[in-house]
Amino acid sequence: MKMKHIIWIITGIVAVISMAAGIAVLVDRYLRPASGKQNYIECDCEPEAE
């Protein structure tokens, strides 16, 4: 096997690993249930006196 073939194989393996990591990040960010995530803003200010 020539060095050119070995470099192409290594490049292909790195590309597959990179795509798998990117897909894992997207799945984790967008498809995971929002357990423990609370979508509200807390305010420590006092309510206005009427």
N, CA, C and O atoms as a CHARMM CRD file, in Angstrom:
* protein
*
  200
    1    1 MET  N      0.84300  -1.17300   0.00000 PROA 1      0.00000
    2    1 MET  CA     0.00000   0.00000   0.00000 PROA 1      0.00000
    3    1 MET  C      0.88800   1.23600   0.00000 PROA 1      0.00000
    4    1 MET  O      1.88500   1.31000   0.71800 PROA 1      0.00000
    5    2 LYS  N      0.50700   2.18400  -0.80900 PROA 2      0.00000
    6    2 LYS  CA     1.28700   3.41200  -0.87000 PROA 2      0.00000
    7    2 LYS  C      0.88100   4.35700   0.25300 PROA 2      0.00000
    8    2 LYS  O     -0.18300   4.21800   0.85600 PROA 2      0.00000
    9    3 MET  N      1.74400   5.30700   0.51100 PROA 3      0.00000
   10    3 MET  CA     1.48600   6.28100   1.57600 PROA 3      0.00000
   11    3 MET  C      0.22400   7.08200   1.27100 PROA 3      0.00000
   12    3 MET  O     -0.50200   7.46200   2.19000 PROA 3      0.00000
   13    4 LYS  N     -0.04500   7.34200   0.00100 PROA 4      0.00000
   14    4 LYS  CA    -1.23300   8.09900  -0.39100 PROA 4      0.00000
   15    4 LYS  C     -2.50400   7.36900   0.04700 PROA 4      0.00000
   16    4 LYS  O     -3.45100   8.00700   0.50700 PROA 4      0.00000
   17    5 HSD  N     -2.53500   6.06200  -0.08700 PROA 5      0.00000
   18    5 HSD  CA    -3.70300   5.28500   0.30800 PROA 5      0.00000
   19    5 HSD  C     -3.90200   5.30600   1.82500 PROA 5      0.00000
   20    5 HSD  O     -5.02700   5.40100   2.31500 PROA 5      0.00000
   21    6 ILE  N     -2.81200   5.21700   2.54300 PROA 6      0.00000
   22    6 ILE  CA    -2.90400   5.23600   4.00500 PROA 6      0.00000
   23    6 ILE  C     -3.43500   6.58200   4.48200 PROA 6      0.00000
   24    6 ILE  O     -4.25200   6.63100   5.40100 PROA 6      0.00000
   25    7 ILE  N     -2.98900   7.65700   3.88100 PROA 7      0.00000
   26    7 ILE  CA    -3.46500   8.99100   4.26500 PROA 7      0.00000
   27    7 ILE  C     -4.94800   9.14100   3.93800 PROA 7      0.00000
   28    7 ILE  O     -5.68100   9.74400   4.72200 PROA 7      0.00000
   29    8 TRP  N     -5.41100   8.61500   2.81000 PROA 8      0.00000
   30    8 TRP  CA    -6.83300   8.67500   2.47500 PROA 8      0.00000
   31    8 TRP  C     -7.66400   7.88700   3.47900 PROA 8      0.00000
   32    8 TRP  O     -8.75200   8.31900   3.85700 PROA 8      0.00000
   33    9 ILE  N     -7.16500   6.74300   3.91000 PROA 9      0.00000
   34    9 ILE  CA    -7.89000   5.92800   4.88900 PROA 9      0.00000
   35    9 ILE  C     -7.98000   6.66100   6.22600 PROA 9      0.00000
   36    9 ILE  O     -9.04700   6.70300   6.83900 PROA 9      0.00000
   37   10 ILE  N     -6.87600   7.23500   6.67700 PROA 10     0.00000
   38   10 ILE  CA    -6.87300   7.98300   7.93100 PROA 10     0.00000
   39   10 ILE  C     -7.80300   9.18900   7.83500 PROA 10     0.00000
   40   10 ILE  O     -8.52900   9.48500   8.78400 PROA 10     0.00000
   41   11 THR  N     -7.79000   9.88300   6.70800 PROA 11     0.00000
   42   11 THR  CA    -8.67200  11.02900   6.51000 PROA 11     0.00000
   43   11 THR  C    -10.14000  10.60100   6.56400 PROA 11     0.00000
   44   11 THR  O    -10.96500  11.30400   7.14900 PROA 11     0.00000
   45   12 GLY  N    -10.46800   9.48300   5.97600 PROA 12     0.00000
   46   12 GLY  CA   -11.83600   8.97200   6.00500 PROA 12     0.00000
   47   12 GLY  C    -12.27700   8.62100   7.41600 PROA 12     0.00000
   48   12 GLY  O    -13.40900   8.91000   7.80500 PROA 12     0.00000
   49   13 ILE  N    -11.38900   7.99900   8.18500 PROA 13     0.00000
   50   13 ILE  CA   -11.72900   7.64100   9.56000 PROA 13     0.00000
   51   13 ILE  C    -11.96200   8.89900  10.39600 PROA 13     0.00000
   52   13 ILE  O    -12.91600   8.95900  11.17200 PROA 13     0.00000
   53   14 VAL  N    -11.10700   9.89200  10.24400 PROA 14     0.00000
   54   14 VAL  CA   -11.27100  11.14900  10.98500 PROA 14     0.00000
   55   14 VAL  C    -12.56900  11.84400  10.58100 PROA 14     0.00000
   56   14 VAL  O    -13.25100  12.41200  11.43400 PROA 14     0.00000
   57   15 ALA  N    -12.91800  11.80800   9.30800 PROA 15     0.00000
   58   15 ALA  CA   -14.16000  12.44000   8.84500 PROA 15     0.00000
   59   15 ALA  C    -15.38100  11.74600   9.45000 PROA 15     0.00000
   60   15 ALA  O    -16.32100  12.42500   9.86400 PROA 15     0.00000
   61   16 VAL  N    -15.39000  10.43600   9.51100 PROA 16     0.00000
   62   16 VAL  CA   -16.52300   9.70300  10.07800 PROA 16     0.00000
   63   16 VAL  C    -16.65300   9.99600  11.57100 PROA 16     0.00000
   64   16 VAL  O    -17.76200  10.18700  12.07000 PROA 16     0.00000
   65   17 ILE  N    -15.53400  10.03200  12.28100 PROA 17     0.00000
   66   17 ILE  CA   -15.57000  10.33700  13.71200 PROA 17     0.00000
   67   17 ILE  C    -16.07900  11.75900  13.94300 PROA 17     0.00000
   68   17 ILE  O    -16.86400  11.99500  14.86200 PROA 17     0.00000
   69   18 SER  N    -15.63900  12.70400  13.11800 PROA 18     0.00000
   70   18 SER  CA   -16.08600  14.09500  13.26500 PROA 18     0.00000
   71   18 SER  C    -17.58000  14.23200  13.01300 PROA 18     0.00000
   72   18 SER  O    -18.26800  14.94100  13.74700 PROA 18     0.00000
   73   19 MET  N    -18.08900  13.56400  11.98700 PROA 19     0.00000
   74   19 MET  CA   -19.52600  13.62100  11.71500 PROA 19     0.00000
   75   19 MET  C    -20.32300  12.98700  12.84300 PROA 19     0.00000
   76   19 MET  O    -21.37700  13.50300  13.21600 PROA 19     0.00000
   77   20 ALA  N    -19.84500  11.88300  13.39200 PROA 20     0.00000
   78   20 ALA  CA   -20.55300  11.22600  14.49400 PROA 20     0.00000
   79   20 ALA  C    -20.59300  12.13000  15.72600 PROA 20     0.00000
   80   20 ALA  O    -21.60900  12.19200  16.41800 PROA 20     0.00000
   81   21 ALA  N    -19.49900  12.82600  15.99900 PROA 21     0.00000
   82   21 ALA  CA   -19.47500  13.73200  17.15200 PROA 21     0.00000
   83   21 ALA  C    -20.43100  14.90400  16.93100 PROA 21     0.00000
   84   21 ALA  O    -21.13200  15.30500  17.86100 PROA 21     0.00000
   85   22 GLY  N    -20.47200  15.45400  15.72900 PROA 22     0.00000
   86   22 GLY  CA   -21.38700  16.55300  15.42900 PROA 22     0.00000
   87   22 GLY  C    -22.84400  16.14200  15.54800 PROA 22     0.00000
   88   22 GLY  O    -23.65900  16.89300  16.08300 PROA 22     0.00000
   89   23 ILE  N    -23.17200  14.97400  15.06300 PROA 23     0.00000
   90   23 ILE  CA   -24.54700  14.47700  15.17000 PROA 23     0.00000
   91   23 ILE  C    -24.90800  14.22800  16.63100 PROA 23     0.00000
   92   23 ILE  O    -26.03700  14.49600  17.04300 PROA 23     0.00000
   93   24 ALA  N    -23.96300  13.72000  17.41400 PROA 24     0.00000
   94   24 ALA  CA   -24.22800  13.48500  18.83800 PROA 24     0.00000
   95   24 ALA  C    -24.50500  14.79400  19.56300 PROA 24     0.00000
   96   24 ALA  O    -25.37900  14.84600  20.42800 PROA 24     0.00000
   97   25 VAL  N    -23.78300  15.83900  19.22900 PROA 25     0.00000
   98   25 VAL  CA   -24.01600  17.14400  19.86100 PROA 25     0.00000
   99   25 VAL  C    -25.39400  17.67900  19.47900 PROA 25     0.00000
  100   25 VAL  O    -26.11900  18.17800  20.33900 PROA 25     0.00000
  101   26 LEU  N    -25.76200  17.58300  18.21300 PROA 26     0.00000
  102   26 LEU  CA   -27.07300  18.06100  17.78200 PROA 26     0.00000
  103   26 LEU  C    -28.20500  17.28400  18.43800 PROA 26     0.00000
  104   26 LEU  O    -29.19100  17.88200  18.86800 PROA 26     0.00000
  105   27 VAL  N    -28.08200  15.97200  18.52300 PROA 27     0.00000
  106   27 VAL  CA   -29.10700  15.15600  19.15900 PROA 27     0.00000
  107   27 VAL  C    -29.20900  15.51100  20.63100 PROA 27     0.00000
  108   27 VAL  O    -30.31100  15.62500  21.16800 PROA 27     0.00000
  109   28 ASP  N    -28.07600  15.68700  21.28600 PROA 28     0.00000
  110   28 ASP  CA   -28.08500  16.02400  22.70600 PROA 28     0.00000
  111   28 ASP  C    -28.71700  17.38900  22.94800 PROA 28     0.00000
  112   28 ASP  O    -29.44000  17.57800  23.92600 PROA 28     0.00000
  113   29 ARG  N    -28.44800  18.32800  22.07000 PROA 29     0.00000
  114   29 ARG  CA   -28.94800  19.69700  22.27300 PROA 29     0.00000
  115   29 ARG  C    -30.43100  19.82700  21.94900 PROA 29     0.00000
  116   29 ARG  O    -31.15500  20.49900  22.68400 PROA 29     0.00000
  117   30 TYR  N    -30.90400  19.20900  20.87600 PROA 30     0.00000
  118   30 TYR  CA   -32.26100  19.47000  20.40000 PROA 30     0.00000
  119   30 TYR  C    -33.26400  18.35500  20.67700 PROA 30     0.00000
  120   30 TYR  O    -34.46000  18.63400  20.75600 PROA 30     0.00000
  121   31 LEU  N    -32.83900  17.13100  20.82300 PROA 31     0.00000
  122   31 LEU  CA   -33.79500  16.03600  20.95400 PROA 31     0.00000
  123   31 LEU  C    -33.88300  15.47300  22.36900 PROA 31     0.00000
  124   31 LEU  O    -34.76600  14.66200  22.64700 PROA 31     0.00000
  125   32 ARG  N    -33.00100  15.87900  23.25700 PROA 32     0.00000
  126   32 ARG  CA   -33.06500  15.39300  24.63200 PROA 32     0.00000
  127   32 ARG  C    -34.19500  16.10400  25.35600 PROA 32     0.00000
  128   32 ARG  O    -34.39000  17.30400  25.16300 PROA 32     0.00000
  129   33 PRO  N    -34.93700  15.39200  26.18000 PROA 33     0.00000
  130   33 PRO  CA   -36.01500  16.06000  26.91600 PROA 33     0.00000
  131   33 PRO  C    -35.45300  17.12800  27.84500 PROA 33     0.00000
  132   33 PRO  O    -34.32500  17.02700  28.32700 PROA 33     0.00000
  133   34 ALA  N    -36.25500  18.14300  28.08000 PROA 34     0.00000
  134   34 ALA  CA   -35.80200  19.29000  28.86400 PROA 34     0.00000
  135   34 ALA  C    -36.01900  19.04300  30.34900 PROA 34     0.00000
  136   34 ALA  O    -36.58400  19.89200  31.03700 PROA 34     0.00000
  137   35 SER  N    -35.58500  17.90500  30.84900 PROA 35     0.00000
  138   35 SER  CA   -35.75200  17.63300  32.27100 PROA 35     0.00000
  139   35 SER  C    -34.75800  18.46500  33.07100 PROA 35     0.00000
  140   35 SER  O    -33.56000  18.48000  32.79000 PROA 35     0.00000
  141   36 GLY  N    -35.28100  19.14300  34.05500 PROA 36     0.00000
  142   36 GLY  CA   -34.41700  19.96700  34.88500 PROA 36     0.00000
  143   36 GLY  C    -34.20500  21.36300  34.34000 PROA 36     0.00000
  144   36 GLY  O    -33.67100  22.22100  35.04300 PROA 36     0.00000
  145   37 LYS  N    -34.60400  21.60800  33.12400 PROA 37     0.00000
  146   37 LYS  CA   -34.45700  22.94000  32.54900 PROA 37     0.00000
  147   37 LYS  C    -35.72000  23.74000  32.84100 PROA 37     0.00000
  148   37 LYS  O    -36.82500  23.29600  32.52800 PROA 37     0.00000
  149   38 GLN  N    -35.56600  24.88000  33.42100 PROA 38     0.00000
  150   38 GLN  CA   -36.69200  25.73900  33.73100 PROA 38     0.00000
  151   38 GLN  C    -36.55700  26.99100  32.88900 PROA 38     0.00000
  152   38 GLN  O    -35.55300  27.69800  32.97900 PROA 38     0.00000
  153   39 ASN  N    -37.54600  27.26700  32.08200 PROA 39     0.00000
  154   39 ASN  CA   -37.47900  28.40600  31.17500 PROA 39     0.00000
  155   39 ASN  C    -38.19500  29.61600  31.75200 PROA 39     0.00000
  156   39 ASN  O    -39.22200  30.04600  31.22800 PROA 39     0.00000
  157   40 TYR  N    -37.66200  30.15200  32.81300 PROA 40     0.00000
  158   40 TYR  CA   -38.20300  31.38400  33.34800 PROA 40     0.00000
  159   40 TYR  C    -37.05800  32.21500  33.91800 PROA 40     0.00000
  160   40 TYR  O    -35.97000  31.70200  34.18100 PROA 40     0.00000
  161   41 ILE  N    -37.31700  33.47700  34.10100 PROA 41     0.00000
  162   41 ILE  CA   -36.30800  34.40300  34.59700 PROA 41     0.00000
  163   41 ILE  C    -36.64000  34.74000  36.04200 PROA 41     0.00000
  164   41 ILE  O    -37.75700  35.14900  36.35800 PROA 41     0.00000
  165   42 GLU  N    -35.67000  34.56500  36.90100 PROA 42     0.00000
  166   42 GLU  CA   -35.87900  34.90300  38.30100 PROA 42     0.00000
  167   42 GLU  C    -35.50100  36.35400  38.53500 PROA 42     0.00000
  168   42 GLU  O    -34.53900  36.86000  37.95800 PROA 42     0.00000
  169   43 CYS  N    -36.26600  37.01500  39.38500 PROA 43     0.00000
  170   43 CYS  CA   -35.99800  38.41400  39.71300 PROA 43     0.00000
  171   43 CYS  C    -35.96500  38.55500  41.21800 PROA 43     0.00000
  172   43 CYS  O    -36.89200  38.12400  41.90500 PROA 43     0.00000
  173   44 ASP  N    -34.90900  39.15300  41.73800 PROA 44     0.00000
  174   44 ASP  CA   -34.79200  39.37500  43.16800 PROA 44     0.00000
  175   44 ASP  C    -35.35600  40.72800  43.58300 PROA 44     0.00000
  176   44 ASP  O    -35.21200  41.13200  44.73700 PROA 44     0.00000
  177   45 CYS  N    -35.98800  41.42100  42.66300 PROA 45     0.00000
  178   45 CYS  CA   -36.51200  42.74200  43.00300 PROA 45     0.00000
  179   45 CYS  C    -37.84700  42.62200  43.73400 PROA 45     0.00000
  180   45 CYS  O    -38.55800  41.62700  43.59100 PROA 45     0.00000
  181   46 GLU  N    -38.17000  43.62900  44.50300 PROA 46     0.00000
  182   46 GLU  CA   -39.40900  43.62600  45.27300 PROA 46     0.00000
  183   46 GLU  C    -40.56400  44.05300  44.38000 PROA 46     0.00000
  184   46 GLU  O    -40.36500  44.84400  43.45700 PROA 46     0.00000
  185   47 PRO  N    -41.75800  43.55000  44.63300 PROA 47     0.00000
  186   47 PRO  CA   -42.91600  43.95900  43.82100 PROA 47     0.00000
  187   47 PRO  C    -43.23500  45.43000  44.08200 PROA 47     0.00000
  188   47 PRO  O    -43.00600  45.95600  45.17100 PROA 47     0.00000
  189   48 GLU  N    -43.76000  46.06200  43.06400 PROA 48     0.00000
  190   48 GLU  CA   -44.06900  47.48400  43.16400 PROA 48     0.00000
  191   48 GLU  C    -45.23800  47.71100  44.12100 PROA 48     0.00000
  192   48 GLU  O    -46.22500  46.97500  44.09400 PROA 48     0.00000
  193   49 ALA  N    -45.12100  48.71800  44.95100 PROA 49     0.00000
  194   49 ALA  CA   -46.20500  49.05400  45.88800 PROA 49     0.00000
  195   49 ALA  C    -47.28000  49.82900  45.15200 PROA 49     0.00000
  196   49 ALA  O    -46.99600  50.78800  44.43400 PROA 49     0.00000
  197   50 GLU  N    -48.50200  49.40700  45.33700 PROA 50     0.00000
  198   50 GLU  CA   -49.59700  50.08000  44.63000 PROA 50     0.00000
  199   50 GLU  C    -50.35000  51.00100  45.54500 PROA 50     0.00000
  200   50 GLU  O    -51.30500  51.65000  45.11900 PROA 50     0.00000
